[in-house]
Structure formats: C-alpha cells, structure tokens
Amino acid sequence: MDFDLPEEHRMFQKAARDFAEKEIAPLVDEAEKNEKTPVEIYPKMGQLGYLCPSYPEELGGGGLGKLGDCILYEEIARICSGICAGIMIHGGLGTSSIYKHGTKKQIQEYLIPAIKGEKISGFGLTEPNAGSDAAAMETTAVLKGEHYVLNGTKMFITNSPFADFILIAAYTDKKKGPGGGVSQFIVERGTPGFTVNKLKKLPVHSAETAEIIMDECRIPKENLIGEEGKGFHYVMEGLAGGRIVHAAHSVGIAKAAFEASLEYAKTRVQFGKPIGNFQAIAFKIARMALDIESARSLTYRSAWLIDQGRECNTEAAMTKLFASEACNRVTTDAMQVHGGYAFVMDSPVQRYFRDARVRTVTEGSTEVQLTLIARSLGLKPS
C-alpha cells in the first residue's frame, strides 16, 4: 500500500498550483466584483493540457484519471472557488456523456475543442421543481422530423451565460419514467428559443449561473447523446465522479482558509503575544488541519477507486458529505480566528466562508448523501 502520489501526479500538482497562483489569482478580485468568469483562462489551460486532466492524452487530455481532476480542482479552489466551479463543470458533467456515449462527430465537434479550451460547456439537469428529486424534471423533448423540440426550464446552471454548448436532460417519454424516458442533448448557444437569465448569488460570485428557458427550442436530432431514453442513466453514472471532485473543491477552499488563519494566528498580537499561542486559537487551527487531511484522504481514496474501475457510490457519498461539512467547519473557524477583520468585504476570508456554505447543497445535499449511505447499510430512511 502506497500513500504517495505517483510522480506524474506530483508534477501536475506543482504545475497546477503554479498556474493557479500566477495566472488565476490576479484575476480573482475583478471577477468576484463584476460577477464575471474570466473565460480567457480556458484556452490557456487547454493549450497547456491542464483543463481536462482525466481525459485520454490522444484526445488532448492529461491521462491522469479522476485523481488528476481532484488535484487540479483543489489547487484552483484554493485560489478561487467560483472560477473552479466553472472549470469543474466543464471538465466533468458538461462533457463526460459525450466522451462515454457520444458519436465520433460529437467528439470531434464538441469534446476535443472543449478539452483544448476552444469551446466551453455546461450541464443542465436541475429545475425549479426538480432539485434533489431530479426525476421530477418537467422539460420535454419531442422528435419532429429531423429535429427535437425542447420545452422547459432549467435552474442554477453554471457557465450557461457564456457556454458554447450545454448538455440538457429532458423527457422524451414521460410514461417510461426516468429509467427509460429521459434523454440527453447537446444544445448550442444562440439556438432560437433558448434564453438565459443570469442569477445573482450569495456565494461563488465569479461563477456565472443562470436560469435557462427553452420555448420551442429546435435542435438537430443528431444532437441526441447516445440512445434515446438512456439520458438519466448517463447522468447518474457521472454522479459518483462528480461528488468526488466536488469534495476536492471543498478541500481547496478549506486549505485557503486554513493557510490564512495560520498566518494570521502567527502575526496577530494580543495581550502581548501572537494569538496562535492561546490554546483556544491553537486548537481551532489544529482541528482545521485535521479536517483537511481527513477530507483529502477520503477524496484521494475515492478517486483511486474510480481509476481502478471499481464501484464507489457509497464512498463517493461519504467523501462528498464529509469534505463539504469539513469545509464549512474550517471556514467558520477561520472567521472566528480573524475576528472583525473577517467581516470586511476586502478580506478573502469572508469569501471562503460564503463559498463554503453552498458545498453542502450542490452535487447532492447532505441529506441526500446521508440517505445514500444509510441505504448502503441496509437501512430504509424515509
């Protein structure tokens, strides 16, 4: 048993950290203030092979598996959670169904340009009345001649204000239910009947998120991904990996809050000594370190399971749950360590705190993860 990262992953970790610190960090303040994603980083990362590390090298990816994704997202989230959110969707649920089930034409026209950063993707599943209960979606797609006609609304769709294409899930046959009645489609930006309304949010200001309204939105039938009726399966098969990289994202936010708190505790003097010398503060920071190390260990193990081709739905649920809650504990304690200075909007600590709060809701809420874990233990929570 070897707990060290392979050499190629260690090298990628350093490269990703250097890129995030040199290329992304200078863009964060403006991106957060203007609530605009700096999309110019996508082609930069794509040209370097950093944008989609899990995809095969022959497609332009890094060939580093799910562990490579986790390394990347931790390093970017440490600098900016909002920017990381967009990149994570792009390299994951916004492209994974095309990689696994797309036609050769779809791979050439959408996936490879996305890996290179020439096109940006999004993913549309959540709806106003269908969040944790994704099967309750109301969006429909009806085949009429050579086109599918989509009608419905998607909500909280990251990247949608600027994405070149979005993978949309819709019912093609409601009578069959989600198991056989949902399909997945590629919808390009600018398609008539496809309207995007940007949302203002408490967290992740630099991640552009929107409501999508589809009104008689016509797309070519060749934009169907895989088989009709298999879309819900395609979405579900990507959720374990999505939860694992979500955990890595949480680790990155927590790491940033921890580093800021450790430095502040060493330099902030009260009652004649650094506040880190007081047990109350020292113990908070010690627990931060424990939470981060534990969350990262769970994340790496779950990523390793996926890369070994092993089933890990329960482990993914545990990982996402623990990491997201640990992130909230760490950032809350960081606010306490920094005292009044944390509440000034110029302080990055308040951003870590706000960005952490959404971690227990997105990619399956804490309650959903607990339900999945309980069911794996033979229990039947209702």
C-alpha positions in Angstrom: 0.0 0.0 0.0 1.5 3.3 -1.1 0.0 6.6 0.1 2.4 8.8 -2.0 1.1 10.4 -5.2 2.7 9.0 -8.4 5.5 11.1 -9.8 3.4 12.3 -12.7 0.6 13.4 -10.4 3.1 15.3 -8.1 4.5 17.1 -11.1 1.0 18.0 -12.3 0.1 19.2 -8.8 3.0 21.6 -8.8 2.2 22.8 -12.3 -1.5 23.3 -11.4 -0.5 25.2 -8.3 1.9 27.5 -10.1 -0.7 28.2 -12.8 -3.4 29.0 -10.3 -1.1 31.3 -8.4 0.4 33.1 -11.4 -2.5 33.1 -13.9 -5.7 32.9 -11.9 -5.0 34.7 -8.7 -4.5 38.1 -10.4 -8.0 37.8 -11.9 -10.0 36.9 -8.8 -10.8 40.4 -7.3 -12.2 41.7 -10.6 -14.0 38.5 -11.4 -15.7 38.5 -8.0 -16.5 42.2 -8.0 -18.0 42.1 -11.5 -19.5 38.6 -11.1 -17.9 37.6 -14.4 -15.9 34.5 -15.2 -12.5 35.2 -16.8 -13.1 32.9 -19.7 -9.7 33.7 -21.2 -8.2 31.1 -18.8 -9.9 28.2 -20.6 -7.8 28.3 -23.8 -4.7 29.0 -21.7 -5.3 25.9 -19.6 -6.3 23.9 -22.7 -3.1 24.7 -24.5 -1.1 23.5 -21.5 -3.1 20.3 -21.1 -4.4 21.4 -17.7 -8.1 21.9 -18.4 -9.3 18.3 -18.6 -6.6 16.1 -16.9 -8.8 12.9 -16.7 -9.4 12.6 -20.4 -7.0 10.5 -22.5 -3.9 12.1 -24.0 -5.0 11.1 -27.5 -8.0 13.5 -27.1 -5.8 16.3 -25.7 -6.3 15.4 -22.0 -3.8 14.7 -19.4 -4.4 10.9 -19.0 -4.3 11.4 -15.2 -7.6 9.9 -14.3 -10.0 11.1 -11.6 -7.1 11.7 -9.3 -5.8 14.3 -11.7 -9.1 16.1 -11.7 -9.0 16.2 -7.9 -5.5 17.6 -7.8 -6.5 20.3 -10.3 -9.7 21.4 -8.6 -8.1 21.5 -5.1 -5.4 23.9 -6.4 -7.8 26.1 -8.3 -10.4 26.2 -5.5 -7.7 27.3 -3.1 -7.3 30.4 -5.2 -11.0 30.9 -6.2 -14.0 28.7 -5.7 -16.2 30.4 -8.3 -13.7 30.1 -11.1 -13.1 26.4 -10.1 -16.8 25.7 -10.2 -17.0 26.6 -13.9 -13.9 24.6 -14.8 -15.1 21.6 -12.8 -18.5 21.5 -14.7 -16.7 22.0 -18.0 -14.3 19.1 -17.4 -16.9 16.8 -15.8 -20.7 16.7 -16.3 -20.5 19.2 -19.1 -18.6 16.8 -21.3 -18.5 13.3 -19.7 -21.6 12.0 -21.5 -20.1 12.9 -24.9 -16.9 11.2 -24.0 -18.6 8.0 -22.9 -21.6 7.9 -25.3 -21.1 10.5 -28.0 -20.7 9.8 -31.7 -17.4 10.4 -33.4 -18.8 13.6 -34.9 -19.9 14.8 -31.4 -16.4 14.0 -30.0 -14.7 15.9 -32.8 -17.1 18.9 -32.8 -17.6 19.3 -29.0 -15.4 17.2 -26.7 -12.0 17.8 -28.3 -12.5 21.6 -28.6 -13.7 21.6 -25.0 -10.5 19.8 -23.9 -8.4 22.3 -25.8 -10.4 25.2 -24.2 -11.7 26.3 -27.6 -15.3 25.7 -26.5 -16.8 25.9 -23.1 -19.5 23.5 -21.8 -22.3 23.5 -19.3 -24.7 20.9 -17.8 -28.4 21.3 -17.3 -30.3 19.0 -15.0 -31.8 20.9 -12.1 -35.1 22.6 -12.5 -37.3 25.0 -10.3 -39.3 21.9 -9.1 -36.6 19.3 -9.5 -33.5 19.6 -7.4 -32.7 16.6 -5.2 -35.6 14.8 -6.9 -34.1 15.0 -10.4 -36.6 12.5 -11.8 -39.3 15.2 -11.3 -38.0 17.2 -14.1 -40.6 18.7 -16.4 -38.5 19.6 -19.5 -39.6 17.7 -22.6 -38.1 16.9 -26.0 -40.3 15.8 -28.8 -38.9 14.5 -32.1 -40.5 16.3 -35.1 -38.9 15.2 -38.3 -35.2 15.9 -38.3 -35.3 18.0 -35.1 -36.1 17.6 -31.4 -38.2 20.4 -29.9 -37.3 21.2 -26.3 -39.6 23.0 -23.8 -39.0 23.6 -20.2 -36.8 25.5 -17.6 -33.5 24.7 -16.0 -32.2 26.4 -12.9 -28.8 27.2 -11.3 -26.9 26.2 -14.5 -23.2 27.1 -14.1 -21.4 28.5 -17.2 -24.7 28.9 -19.1 -24.3 32.7 -19.7 -21.2 32.1 -21.8 -21.1 28.4 -22.6 -20.8 27.4 -26.2 -22.9 24.3 -25.6 -24.9 22.8 -22.7 -25.9 19.2 -22.1 -29.6 19.2 -21.4 -31.6 16.4 -19.8 -35.3 16.1 -20.9 -38.1 13.6 -21.0 -38.6 12.1 -24.4 -41.3 9.7 -23.0 -42.7 10.5 -19.6 -44.7 7.3 -19.5 -41.5 5.3 -19.1 -40.3 7.4 -16.1 -36.7 8.4 -15.6 -35.2 5.0 -16.2 -36.3 4.8 -19.8 -37.9 8.1 -20.6 -35.1 10.7 -20.2 -32.6 11.6 -22.9 -29.6 13.9 -23.0 -28.9 16.5 -25.7 -26.3 19.0 -26.8 -27.8 22.5 -27.1 -25.6 25.2 -28.6 -25.6 28.8 -27.5 -27.7 31.0 -29.8 -30.2 28.3 -30.6 -33.6 30.0 -31.2 -35.9 29.5 -28.3 -33.0 29.1 -25.8 -33.0 32.0 -23.3 -30.5 32.5 -20.4 -31.3 34.7 -17.4 -28.3 35.3 -15.2 -28.8 35.0 -11.4 -27.2 37.0 -8.5 -26.0 34.7 -5.7 -24.6 34.9 -2.2 -21.5 32.6 -2.9 -19.2 32.0 -5.9 -19.7 35.4 -7.5 -17.1 34.6 -10.2 -19.1 31.6 -11.3 -21.8 32.7 -13.7 -25.1 30.9 -13.0 -28.4 31.2 -14.7 -31.9 30.1 -15.4 -32.5 28.6 -18.8 -35.8 28.8 -20.5 -36.5 26.6 -23.6 -39.5 27.6 -25.6 -40.0 25.6 -28.8 -36.2 25.2 -28.9 -35.3 23.2 -32.0 -32.1 21.2 -32.2 -30.9 18.7 -34.9 -31.7 15.1 -33.9 -28.0 14.2 -34.2 -27.5 16.3 -31.1 -29.0 13.4 -29.1 -26.3 11.8 -27.0 -26.2 8.0 -27.1 -29.6 6.3 -27.1 -32.9 7.9 -26.6 -34.2 7.0 -23.1 -30.8 6.4 -21.6 -30.1 10.0 -20.6 -30.9 9.6 -16.9 -28.5 6.6 -16.7 -25.8 8.7 -18.4 -26.3 11.5 -15.8 -26.3 9.1 -12.8 -23.2 7.3 -13.9 -21.3 10.6 -13.7 -22.5 11.5 -10.3 -20.0 9.4 -8.3 -17.1 11.1 -10.0 -18.9 14.5 -9.7 -19.2 14.1 -5.9 -15.6 13.1 -5.6 -14.3 16.2 -7.4 -16.8 18.3 -5.5 -15.0 17.1 -2.4 -11.6 18.1 -3.8 -13.1 21.5 -4.5 -14.2 21.7 -0.8 -10.7 20.7 0.3 -9.2 23.6 -1.7 -11.5 26.2 -0.1 -10.7 24.8 3.3 -7.0 24.9 2.6 -7.1 28.6 1.7 -9.0 29.4 4.9 -6.6 27.3 6.9 -3.5 29.0 5.4 -4.9 32.4 6.0 -5.7 31.6 9.6 -2.4 30.0 10.4 -0.5 33.1 9.1 -2.9 35.4 11.0 -2.5 33.5 14.2 1.3 33.8 14.0 1.3 37.5 13.3 -1.7 39.0 15.1 -0.6 40.0 18.6 -3.0 40.5 21.5 -2.2 40.7 25.2 1.5 40.7 24.4 1.8 37.5 22.3 0.6 36.0 19.0 -3.0 34.8 19.2 -1.8 31.4 18.0 -0.2 31.0 21.4 -3.5 30.9 23.0 -4.9 27.4 23.4 -8.4 28.4 22.1 -7.0 29.6 18.8 -4.3 26.9 18.5 -6.8 24.1 18.9 -9.1 25.6 16.3 -6.3 25.6 13.8 -5.2 22.1 14.8 -8.7 20.9 14.1 -8.7 22.7 10.7 -5.6 20.8 9.8 -7.2 17.5 10.9 -10.4 18.2 8.8 -8.4 19.0 5.7 -6.2 16.0 5.9 -9.1 13.7 6.6 -11.1 15.1 3.7 -8.2 14.9 1.3 -7.5 11.3 2.2 -11.1 10.3 1.6 -11.1 12.2 -1.7 -7.9 10.6 -3.0 -9.1 7.1 -2.0 -12.4 7.5 -3.8 -10.7 8.9 -6.9 -8.3 5.9 -6.8 -11.3 3.5 -6.7 -12.8 5.2 -9.8 -9.5 5.0 -11.6 -9.3 1.3 -10.7 -12.7 0.8 -12.3 -14.3 -0.1 -9.1 -17.8 0.8 -7.9 -17.7 3.5 -5.3 -21.1 5.2 -5.0 -21.2 4.8 -1.2 -17.6 6.0 -0.8 -18.3 9.0 -3.1 -21.3 9.9 -1.0 -19.2 9.7 2.2 -16.5 11.7 0.7 -18.7 14.5 -0.6 -20.6 14.7 2.7 -17.5 14.8 4.9 -15.5 17.2 2.8 -18.3 19.7 2.3 -19.1 19.8 6.0 -15.4 19.9 6.9 -15.1 22.9 4.6 -17.9 24.7 6.5 -16.3 23.9 9.8 -12.9 25.2 8.7 -14.2 28.4 7.1 -16.4 29.2 10.1 -13.5 28.8 12.4 -11.4 31.0 10.1 -13.9 33.7 10.5 -13.6 33.4 14.3 -9.8 33.4 14.2 -9.8 36.6 12.1 -12.4 38.4 14.3 -13.7 41.7 13.0 -11.3 41.8 10.1 -13.0 38.7 8.5 -16.2 40.7 8.0 -14.6 43.4 5.8 -15.6 42.6 2.2 -11.9 43.1 1.1 -11.0 40.1 3.3 -10.7 36.8 1.3 -11.8 35.0 4.5 -15.4 36.2 4.1 -15.4 34.9 0.6 -14.2 31.5 1.7 -17.0 31.5 4.3 -19.7 32.4 1.7 -18.3 29.9 -0.9 -18.2 27.1 1.6 -21.9 27.4 2.5 -23.1 26.1 -0.9 -20.9 23.0 -0.6 -23.5 21.1 1.5 -26.2 21.8 -1.1 -24.8 21.3 -4.6 -24.0 18.0 -6.2 -26.4 16.3 -3.8 -27.3 17.8 -0.5 -26.0 16.5 2.9 -29.4 14.9 3.4 -29.2 13.1 0.1 -25.7 11.7 0.9 -26.9 10.5 4.3 -29.8 8.7 2.7 -27.5 7.0 0.2 -25.1 5.9 2.9 -27.9 4.7 5.1 -29.3 2.6 2.2 -25.9 1.1 1.6 -26.0 -0.2 5.2 -29.4 -1.9 4.7 -31.5 0.8 6.3 -34.6 2.4 4.7 -34.8 6.0 5.7 -38.0 7.7 4.7 
